[in-house]
Amino acid sequence: MEKELTIDILSSVQKPARYTGGEFASIIKPQDEVEATICLAFPDVYEVGMSYLGFKILYHLLNKQQGVQAERVYAPWIDMEAKMRERQIPLRTLETKKTLKECDIVGFTLQYELSYTNILNMLDLGGVPVLAAERSEEDPLVIVGGPCVYNPEPLADFFDFAIIGEGEEIMAEVMEAYKAWKKAGKPGGRKAFLQEVVKISGIYVPSFYEVEYNENPLPSCPLAKSCTTALC
């Protein structure tokens, strides 16, 4: 089975330029200058992700940071996904064609709830275990940020930590912390890094909490029997 996108595959799908990269102003740093890689993942197709200015700003700021290589990946359309699964081709970044599993960090932006299932699909296509609890020391850290992260609990089982607030400012601190931890040989493993990064204001690590639910359910609506809508 092929592991790369070939001409015959690209010519058989809609809008193949979505998957080729090489755009003007895309950034590829010399490998000997890269200390940490982060894949900025937008859980929608290329055209939607590239129209989001915040994504471009974060890409620019991270690549200005010494030792950091920020790359991009978008969700494949259904025709490309079918080809990828048929031929066992993993999801790769546009810049250096790394699989998601090969990156140090995979960061998703949460712009709207309807894209959440794409996050799980992209992790699976990229070779990253979907559940955070199933990731090993060799797997990348999966993080989320963006407007919808103000209610991150629907995805709490799937990410390692969330950035709540202005990601442009917080991400610089996160990457500096990651570079220092990686350079030191990753002492203590993933948990030790999470214990360090959670000290940064705006970082939420769901694995550090235990969820408790109220024993008594909410009272039922008194109008339920006569209600003719499904709004409540």
C-alpha positions as CSV (number, residue, x, y, z in Angstrom):
1,M,0.0,0.0,0.0
2,E,1.2,3.5,-0.8
3,K,1.9,5.7,2.2
4,E,2.1,9.0,0.3
5,L,-0.4,10.9,-1.8
6,T,0.4,10.1,-5.4
7,I,-0.6,11.8,-8.7
8,D,-3.3,9.2,-9.4
9,I,-4.9,9.8,-6.0
10,L,-4.7,13.6,-6.3
11,S,-6.2,13.5,-9.8
12,S,-9.1,11.4,-8.6
13,V,-10.4,13.8,-5.9
14,Q,-12.0,17.2,-5.9
15,K,-9.7,20.2,-5.3
16,P,-6.4,18.3,-5.0
17,A,-4.5,21.6,-4.2
18,R,-6.0,21.3,-0.7
19,Y,-3.5,18.6,0.1
20,T,-0.3,19.6,-1.7
21,G,1.0,22.6,0.3
22,G,3.8,24.7,-1.1
23,E,1.9,27.9,-0.9
24,F,3.6,31.3,-1.0
25,A,4.8,32.4,2.5
26,S,4.5,28.8,4.0
27,I,7.4,28.2,6.4
28,I,9.9,25.3,6.5
29,K,12.9,25.8,8.8
30,P,16.2,23.9,8.5
31,Q,15.9,20.7,10.5
32,D,18.9,21.5,12.7
33,E,17.2,24.7,13.9
34,V,14.0,22.9,15.0
35,E,13.7,22.0,18.7
36,A,9.9,21.4,18.8
37,T,7.2,20.9,16.2
38,I,3.6,21.8,16.6
39,C,0.9,20.9,14.1
40,L,-1.8,23.5,13.9
41,A,-4.9,21.4,13.0
42,F,-8.1,23.0,11.7
43,P,-11.0,20.5,11.9
44,D,-12.5,21.5,8.6
45,V,-11.5,21.6,4.9
46,Y,-8.6,23.7,3.7
47,E,-10.7,26.6,2.3
48,V,-12.5,27.1,5.6
49,G,-9.3,26.9,7.7
50,M,-7.3,29.2,5.5
51,S,-10.0,31.9,5.6
52,Y,-9.6,32.1,9.4
53,L,-7.2,35.0,10.2
54,G,-6.5,33.8,13.7
55,F,-5.0,30.6,12.4
56,K,-2.6,32.6,10.2
57,I,-1.6,34.9,13.1
58,L,-0.8,31.9,15.3
59,Y,1.1,30.2,12.5
60,H,3.2,33.4,12.0
61,L,3.9,34.0,15.7
62,L,4.9,30.4,16.5
63,N,7.3,30.3,13.5
64,K,8.9,33.5,14.7
65,Q,9.8,31.7,17.9
66,Q,13.3,30.3,17.9
67,G,13.4,26.6,17.7
68,V,9.7,26.1,16.9
69,Q,8.4,24.7,13.7
70,A,4.6,25.3,13.2
71,E,3.0,23.3,10.5
72,R,-0.6,23.0,9.3
73,V,-3.1,20.3,8.6
74,Y,-6.8,20.4,7.6
75,A,-9.6,17.8,7.5
76,P,-9.7,15.9,4.2
77,W,-12.9,15.9,2.2
78,I,-14.8,12.6,2.1
79,D,-13.4,11.6,-1.3
80,M,-9.8,12.0,-0.1
81,E,-10.5,10.3,3.2
82,A,-11.9,7.3,1.4
83,K,-8.7,7.1,-0.7
84,M,-6.5,7.5,2.4
85,R,-8.2,4.8,4.3
86,E,-8.3,2.5,1.3
87,R,-4.6,2.8,0.8
88,Q,-3.6,3.3,4.5
89,I,-2.2,6.7,3.9
90,P,-1.8,8.7,7.1
91,L,-2.8,12.4,7.5
92,R,0.2,14.6,7.1
93,T,1.2,18.2,7.5
94,L,1.4,20.5,4.5
95,E,4.9,21.8,5.2
96,T,7.1,18.8,5.8
97,K,4.7,15.9,5.3
98,K,5.0,14.7,8.9
99,T,2.2,12.4,10.1
100,L,0.4,13.8,13.1
101,K,1.9,11.1,15.2
102,E,5.4,12.4,14.4
103,C,4.8,15.9,15.7
104,D,5.5,16.9,19.3
105,I,2.2,18.7,19.7
106,V,-1.0,18.7,17.8
107,G,-3.2,21.7,18.4
108,F,-6.8,22.0,17.3
109,T,-8.8,25.2,17.1
110,L,-12.4,24.9,18.3
111,Q,-14.4,27.4,16.2
112,Y,-17.8,25.6,16.2
113,E,-19.2,22.5,17.8
114,L,-20.2,20.8,14.5
115,S,-16.5,20.3,13.8
116,Y,-15.8,18.2,16.9
117,T,-16.2,14.8,15.2
118,N,-13.6,15.9,12.6
119,I,-11.1,16.2,15.4
120,L,-11.5,12.6,16.3
121,N,-11.4,11.6,12.7
122,M,-8.2,13.6,12.1
123,L,-6.5,12.1,15.1
124,D,-7.3,8.6,13.9
125,L,-6.1,9.3,10.3
126,G,-2.9,10.8,11.7
127,G,-2.1,7.7,13.8
128,V,-2.7,9.3,17.2
129,P,-4.8,7.4,19.8
130,V,-8.2,9.2,20.0
131,L,-8.5,8.9,23.8
132,A,-5.9,10.9,25.9
133,A,-5.8,8.1,28.4
134,E,-4.5,5.7,25.7
135,R,-1.6,7.8,24.5
136,S,1.9,6.6,25.2
137,E,5.0,8.6,25.9
138,E,5.8,8.4,22.2
139,D,2.5,10.1,21.1
140,P,2.2,13.8,20.6
141,L,0.4,16.0,23.2
142,V,-3.0,17.0,21.9
143,I,-4.2,20.5,22.8
144,V,-7.3,22.6,22.0
145,G,-8.0,26.3,22.0
146,G,-10.4,28.8,20.4
147,P,-13.8,30.2,21.2
148,C,-15.5,26.9,22.0
149,V,-12.8,26.0,24.6
150,Y,-14.8,28.0,27.1
151,N,-16.8,24.8,27.5
152,P,-14.2,22.1,26.8
153,E,-15.9,19.3,28.7
154,P,-17.5,17.6,25.7
155,L,-14.0,16.9,24.4
156,A,-12.3,16.4,27.8
157,D,-11.5,12.7,27.1
158,F,-9.7,13.5,23.9
159,F,-7.2,16.3,24.6
160,D,-4.3,16.5,27.0
161,F,-4.8,20.2,27.9
162,A,-6.8,23.2,26.8
163,I,-5.7,26.8,26.4
164,I,-8.5,29.1,27.7
165,G,-8.0,32.7,26.6
166,E,-5.8,34.4,24.1
167,G,-3.9,31.5,22.6
168,E,-1.4,33.8,20.8
169,E,0.0,34.9,24.1
170,I,-0.2,31.6,26.0
171,M,1.2,29.4,23.2
172,A,4.6,31.2,23.4
173,E,4.9,30.2,27.0
174,V,3.7,26.6,26.3
175,M,6.3,26.1,23.6
176,E,9.1,27.5,25.7
177,A,8.1,25.1,28.5
178,Y,8.0,22.2,26.0
179,K,11.4,23.0,24.5
180,A,13.0,23.1,28.0
181,W,11.3,19.8,29.0
182,K,12.3,18.1,25.7
183,K,15.9,19.4,25.9
184,A,16.2,18.0,29.5
185,G,15.2,14.5,28.2
186,K,11.5,14.7,29.0
187,P,12.0,13.9,32.8
188,G,8.9,12.4,34.4
189,G,7.1,11.8,31.1
190,R,3.9,13.4,29.9
191,K,2.4,13.8,33.4
192,A,5.4,15.8,34.6
193,F,5.1,18.1,31.6
194,L,1.4,18.6,32.3
195,Q,2.1,19.4,35.9
196,E,4.6,22.0,34.7
197,V,2.5,23.5,32.0
198,V,-0.6,23.8,34.1
199,K,1.2,26.5,36.1
200,I,0.7,28.8,33.1
201,S,-2.4,30.9,33.5
202,G,-5.2,29.7,31.2
203,I,-4.2,26.1,31.0
204,Y,-6.7,23.4,31.9
205,V,-5.7,19.7,32.2
206,P,-8.8,17.5,32.5
207,S,-6.9,14.4,33.7
208,F,-6.0,16.3,36.9
209,Y,-9.7,16.4,37.9
210,E,-12.4,13.8,38.8
211,V,-15.9,14.4,37.6
212,E,-18.8,14.1,40.1
213,Y,-22.5,14.3,39.2
214,N,-25.4,15.3,41.4
215,E,-27.3,12.3,42.7
216,N,-30.7,13.9,42.1
217,P,-31.6,14.7,38.5
218,L,-33.0,18.1,37.6
219,P,-36.7,18.5,38.2
220,S,-38.9,17.8,35.1
221,C,-40.6,20.6,33.3
222,P,-44.2,21.0,34.6
223,L,-45.3,21.7,31.0
224,A,-43.7,18.5,29.6
225,K,-47.0,16.6,29.2
226,S,-48.7,19.4,27.3
227,C,-45.7,20.7,25.4
228,T,-45.8,20.3,21.6
229,T,-42.2,21.4,20.9
230,A,-38.9,19.8,21.5
231,L,-37.1,23.0,22.5
232,C,-36.7,22.0,26.1
